[in-house]
Amino acid sequence: MSEPRQKRIVIRAPNWLGDVILSLPAVRDIRRANPGARIHVLARPSVAALYEAVPEIDHVEVANGLFAETRAMGRGFDLAILLTNSIGTALAATVGGVPERWGYSTEGRGAMLTRNATVPRDVRGRSQVHYYRAMLAAMGLPRSDAFDTSLTPPPAWIETGRGLLGAGSFFGVAPGAAKGSAKQWPPERFAEAADRIAGELGAKAVLLGSTADAAAAADVAAAMKTPVLNLCGRTDLRAFAGVVSSLAGLIANDSGAMHVGAALGIPTVGVFGPTNADETHPVGPRAAFVRGVAECSPCRHVTCPIDHRCMTSVAPQIVADALLHQVRS
């Protein structure tokens, strides 16, 4: 008598690094509900490598664009769980021939899903971890009480990160942010906070980010009075996680870097202004955030149409104190 066929599940990952991390509790719910299944994740190249640090995932499929995603979905999966909201991802799963397709009925895609749900009102204004898990609950999947966003970087990542850092103690400064400049705390304020942290910890600041963040990092370095190591643009996602895992702490804007620090369990402080910290704050045992105060915040503008008052309301000492508290607690 032949063995029963192993169930094959594909999870379509969110497209942004922070969203990937905030969806990990939902991914772990999927694994707990399907202990014997083979679980793949389908992700864009910009975030795919991160799933190598998520032990609940058996295999990572990398695809970019509708044609490539449709082809990837056609690899014999029994169930596609869409953690995205777009009609394109539902189309890829449908045309790819996945018989069971679950997701939110956003963008009018409900007819392409075999199980769908509307976005519940009670997830608005709460951490985004609730957004993904509420969809699974609507599908009848049980949820645990854990909000586990942790990452387990492979030893090779950590070794690479330590090699880039060299000898000594370091803390991270991530002055960039995707989707416009409104989310970016001024470089001179990062510099002032970093100088204070360096003096208190006896550690050296390391600047982190992608090549798109190079100008912001250069401005921070120019304004700092203490020595700094600039790794901005010198790390891929694996090396970035390896570096961050070796740090004494991290200060960052509301960004993917912030969420990576929180997920790796290092002391992390995020600076929030135009975005809603109640929804996208870092989640982790040693994570905190500082929220700017302005009558127009949160506005979610890509660029500030006035004077960036939400971000300039945040004093460097407050951010430095918040990180030092996390480090010492």
C-alpha positions as CSV (number, residue, x, y, z in Angstrom):
1,M,0.0,0.0,0.0
2,S,1.5,3.4,-1.0
3,E,2.1,6.2,1.4
4,P,-0.3,9.1,1.3
5,R,0.9,12.0,-0.8
6,Q,2.5,14.9,1.2
7,K,0.4,18.0,1.1
8,R,2.1,20.9,-0.7
9,I,1.4,24.5,0.4
10,V,2.7,27.7,-1.2
11,I,2.6,31.0,0.7
12,R,2.8,34.1,-1.4
13,A,5.0,36.4,0.7
14,P,4.4,40.1,1.2
15,N,6.6,42.4,-1.0
16,W,8.2,44.5,1.7
17,L,10.8,43.5,4.2
18,G,8.9,44.8,7.2
19,D,5.7,43.2,6.1
20,V,7.5,39.9,5.7
21,I,8.6,40.0,9.3
22,L,5.2,41.1,10.6
23,S,3.6,38.2,8.7
24,L,5.8,35.5,10.4
25,P,3.4,34.8,13.2
26,A,0.9,33.9,10.5
27,V,3.4,31.7,8.7
28,R,4.0,29.9,12.0
29,D,0.3,29.4,12.5
30,I,0.2,27.7,9.0
31,R,3.1,25.4,10.0
32,R,1.4,24.4,13.3
33,A,-1.8,23.6,11.5
34,N,0.0,21.6,8.8
35,P,2.9,19.8,10.6
36,G,3.3,17.2,7.9
37,A,3.0,19.4,4.8
38,R,5.8,20.6,2.6
39,I,5.6,24.4,2.8
40,H,7.1,26.6,0.1
41,V,7.2,30.4,0.1
42,L,7.0,32.4,-3.2
43,A,8.7,35.8,-2.8
44,R,10.2,38.6,-4.8
45,P,14.0,38.6,-5.0
46,S,14.3,41.6,-2.7
47,V,13.0,39.7,0.3
48,A,13.3,36.0,-0.6
49,A,16.6,35.4,1.2
50,L,15.1,36.3,4.5
51,Y,13.0,33.1,4.5
52,E,16.3,31.1,4.8
53,A,16.3,32.3,8.4
54,V,12.7,30.9,9.0
55,P,12.9,27.2,9.9
56,E,9.2,26.7,9.3
57,I,9.7,27.1,5.5
58,D,10.9,24.1,3.5
59,H,11.8,25.8,0.3
60,V,11.9,29.3,-1.2
61,E,10.6,30.0,-4.7
62,V,11.9,33.3,-6.2
63,A,9.8,35.0,-8.8
64,N,9.3,38.6,-10.1
65,G,6.4,39.4,-12.4
66,L,3.1,37.8,-13.3
67,F,4.5,35.3,-15.8
68,A,7.2,34.0,-13.5
69,E,4.8,33.8,-10.5
70,T,2.2,31.9,-12.6
71,R,4.9,29.4,-13.6
72,A,6.0,29.0,-10.0
73,M,2.4,28.5,-8.9
74,G,2.1,25.7,-11.4
75,R,4.5,23.3,-9.6
76,G,1.9,21.0,-8.2
77,F,0.7,22.8,-5.0
78,D,-2.5,21.8,-3.3
79,L,-3.1,25.2,-1.5
80,A,-1.9,28.7,-2.1
81,I,-2.2,31.2,0.8
82,L,-1.9,34.8,-0.4
83,L,-0.5,37.2,2.2
84,T,-0.6,39.9,-0.5
85,N,-3.6,42.0,-1.5
86,S,-3.2,42.3,-5.3
87,I,-5.3,40.8,-8.0
88,G,-2.1,39.8,-9.8
89,T,-1.1,37.3,-7.1
90,A,-4.6,35.8,-7.2
91,L,-4.4,35.5,-10.9
92,A,-1.1,33.8,-10.8
93,A,-2.4,31.2,-8.4
94,T,-5.6,30.7,-10.5
95,V,-3.9,30.4,-13.9
96,G,-1.1,28.3,-12.3
97,G,-3.7,25.7,-11.4
98,V,-3.6,25.7,-7.6
99,P,-6.9,24.1,-6.6
100,E,-7.3,25.8,-3.2
101,R,-6.6,29.5,-3.0
102,W,-7.0,31.6,0.2
103,G,-6.8,35.3,0.8
104,Y,-8.5,38.6,1.4
105,S,-11.0,39.6,-1.2
106,T,-9.2,42.9,-1.9
107,E,-9.0,44.5,-5.4
108,G,-12.1,42.6,-6.5
109,R,-10.2,39.3,-6.6
110,G,-12.7,37.3,-4.4
111,A,-14.1,35.4,-7.4
112,M,-10.6,33.9,-8.0
113,L,-10.3,32.6,-4.5
114,T,-11.8,29.4,-3.2
115,R,-11.9,30.9,0.3
116,N,-11.9,34.6,0.9
117,A,-12.6,37.1,3.6
118,T,-13.1,40.8,3.9
119,V,-10.6,42.7,6.0
120,P,-12.1,43.0,9.6
121,R,-12.5,46.4,11.1
122,D,-10.9,45.4,14.3
123,V,-7.5,44.9,12.8
124,R,-7.3,48.6,11.8
125,G,-5.1,50.6,14.1
126,R,-3.4,47.5,15.6
127,S,-0.1,45.8,14.9
128,Q,0.0,44.4,11.3
129,V,0.6,40.9,12.8
130,H,-3.2,40.9,13.4
131,Y,-4.0,41.6,9.8
132,Y,-2.4,38.4,8.4
133,R,-3.6,36.2,11.3
134,A,-7.2,37.5,10.9
135,M,-7.3,36.2,7.4
136,L,-6.2,32.8,8.5
137,A,-8.7,32.8,11.2
138,A,-11.5,33.5,8.7
139,M,-10.3,30.4,6.7
140,G,-10.8,28.3,9.9
141,L,-7.1,28.0,10.8
142,P,-6.4,28.0,14.5
143,R,-4.1,30.8,15.9
144,S,-1.7,30.5,18.8
145,D,-1.2,33.3,21.4
146,A,2.5,33.8,20.3
147,F,3.6,36.8,18.3
148,D,6.8,35.1,17.2
149,T,8.5,37.3,14.5
150,S,12.0,35.8,15.3
151,L,14.6,35.0,12.7
152,T,17.3,32.3,13.0
153,P,20.2,33.5,10.8
154,P,22.4,30.6,9.5
155,P,25.9,30.5,10.9
156,A,27.4,31.6,7.5
157,W,25.4,34.8,7.7
158,I,26.7,35.6,11.2
159,E,30.3,34.8,10.1
160,T,30.0,37.1,7.1
161,G,28.6,39.9,9.3
162,R,31.3,39.6,11.9
163,G,33.9,39.7,9.1
164,L,32.5,43.0,7.8
165,L,32.5,44.5,11.3
166,G,35.9,43.4,12.5
167,A,37.1,43.5,16.1
168,G,35.3,45.6,18.7
169,S,31.8,46.4,19.8
170,F,29.3,48.0,17.5
171,F,25.8,49.4,17.4
172,G,23.8,50.1,14.2
173,V,22.4,53.3,12.7
174,A,20.0,52.8,9.8
175,P,19.1,56.3,8.5
176,G,17.2,55.3,5.3
177,A,13.6,54.3,4.6
178,A,11.8,53.1,1.5
179,K,8.8,54.9,0.0
180,G,10.1,58.5,0.3
181,S,11.8,60.9,2.6
182,A,9.0,61.7,5.0
183,K,9.8,58.7,7.2
184,Q,13.5,59.8,7.5
185,W,14.6,61.4,10.8
186,P,17.1,64.2,10.0
187,P,20.7,62.9,9.6
188,E,22.1,65.4,12.1
189,R,19.8,64.0,14.7
190,F,20.9,60.4,14.0
191,A,24.4,61.7,14.4
192,E,23.8,63.4,17.7
193,A,22.0,60.3,19.1
194,A,24.8,58.0,17.8
195,D,27.5,60.1,19.4
196,R,25.8,59.8,22.8
197,I,25.2,56.1,22.4
198,A,28.9,55.6,21.4
199,G,30.1,57.4,24.5
200,E,27.8,55.5,26.8
201,L,28.4,52.1,25.4
202,G,32.1,52.4,24.4
203,A,31.0,51.1,21.0
204,K,31.4,52.2,17.4
205,A,28.5,53.2,15.2
206,V,28.1,51.3,12.0
207,L,25.9,52.8,9.2
208,L,23.6,50.3,7.5
209,G,21.3,50.4,4.5
210,S,21.0,49.8,0.8
211,T,22.7,51.8,-1.9
212,A,19.6,54.0,-2.0
213,D,20.4,55.1,1.5
214,A,24.0,56.0,0.8
215,A,23.4,59.8,0.7
216,A,21.6,59.7,4.1
217,A,24.4,57.6,5.6
218,A,27.1,60.0,4.2
219,D,25.3,62.9,5.9
220,V,25.2,61.1,9.2
221,A,28.9,60.2,9.0
222,A,29.8,63.8,8.2
223,A,27.9,65.1,11.2
224,M,29.3,62.6,13.7
225,K,32.1,63.4,16.2
226,T,32.9,59.8,17.0
227,P,34.4,57.2,14.7
228,V,32.0,55.4,12.4
229,L,32.0,52.4,10.1
230,N,30.0,52.9,6.9
231,L,28.6,49.6,5.5
232,C,25.7,51.3,3.7
233,G,25.4,49.6,0.3
234,R,27.9,47.0,1.1
235,T,25.6,44.2,2.3
236,D,23.1,42.0,0.7
237,L,20.1,40.8,2.8
238,R,22.0,37.8,4.2
239,A,25.1,39.8,5.2
240,F,22.9,42.6,6.5
241,A,21.1,40.2,8.9
242,G,24.5,38.7,9.9
243,V,25.8,42.2,10.7
244,V,22.7,43.2,12.7
245,S,22.7,40.0,14.7
246,S,26.2,40.9,16.0
247,L,25.3,44.5,17.2
248,A,24.8,45.8,20.7
249,G,21.7,47.7,19.4
250,L,20.1,49.5,16.5
251,I,18.4,52.9,15.9
252,A,16.4,53.2,12.7
253,N,13.5,54.9,10.9
254,D,10.3,53.0,10.4
255,S,11.9,50.6,7.9
256,G,12.8,47.1,7.0
257,A,16.1,47.5,8.9
258,M,14.1,48.3,12.1
259,H,12.0,45.2,11.7
260,V,15.1,43.0,11.1
261,G,16.7,44.3,14.3
262,A,13.6,43.5,16.3
263,A,13.2,40.0,14.8
264,L,16.9,39.2,15.5
265,G,16.2,40.1,19.2
266,I,18.8,42.9,19.5
267,P,17.8,46.2,21.3
268,T,16.1,48.2,18.6
269,V,14.4,51.6,18.6
270,G,12.4,52.9,15.7
271,V,11.6,56.6,15.0
272,F,8.1,57.2,13.8
273,G,6.5,60.3,12.4
274,P,4.2,60.2,9.3
275,T,3.4,56.5,9.6
276,N,1.2,54.8,12.2
277,A,3.3,53.2,14.9
278,D,0.3,51.4,16.3
279,E,0.2,49.4,13.0
280,T,3.9,49.0,12.1
281,H,5.9,49.2,15.3
282,P,8.7,46.8,15.7
283,V,7.7,43.5,17.3
284,G,10.3,41.7,19.5
285,P,11.4,41.1,23.0
286,R,13.8,44.1,23.0
287,A,12.1,46.4,20.6
288,A,10.7,49.9,21.3
289,F,9.8,53.0,19.3
290,V,9.7,56.8,19.7
291,R,6.7,58.6,18.1
292,G,6.9,62.2,16.8
293,V,4.1,64.5,17.9
294,A,2.3,66.7,15.3
295,E,-1.3,67.5,14.6
296,C,-0.9,66.2,11.1
297,S,0.6,62.8,12.1
298,P,0.1,60.1,10.9
299,C,-0.4,61.4,7.4
300,R,1.4,58.6,5.4
301,H,2.8,61.2,2.9
302,V,5.8,60.0,0.9
303,T,7.3,63.5,1.2
304,C,6.4,66.1,3.8
305,P,4.4,68.9,2.2
306,I,5.2,71.3,5.1
307,D,8.0,71.4,7.6
308,H,8.5,67.7,8.7
309,R,7.4,68.7,12.2
310,C,6.5,65.2,13.2
311,M,10.1,64.0,12.8
312,T,11.8,67.2,14.0
313,S,9.8,66.9,17.2
314,V,11.8,63.9,18.2
315,A,14.9,64.9,20.1
316,P,18.2,62.9,19.8
317,Q,18.4,62.4,23.5
318,I,15.1,60.7,23.6
319,V,16.1,58.1,21.0
320,A,19.5,57.6,22.6
321,D,17.9,57.1,26.0
322,A,15.4,54.7,24.6
323,L,18.1,52.5,23.1
324,L,20.3,52.6,26.2
325,H,17.3,51.5,28.3
326,Q,16.7,48.5,26.0
327,V,20.4,47.6,26.1
328,R,20.6,47.8,29.9
329,S,17.2,46.2,30.7
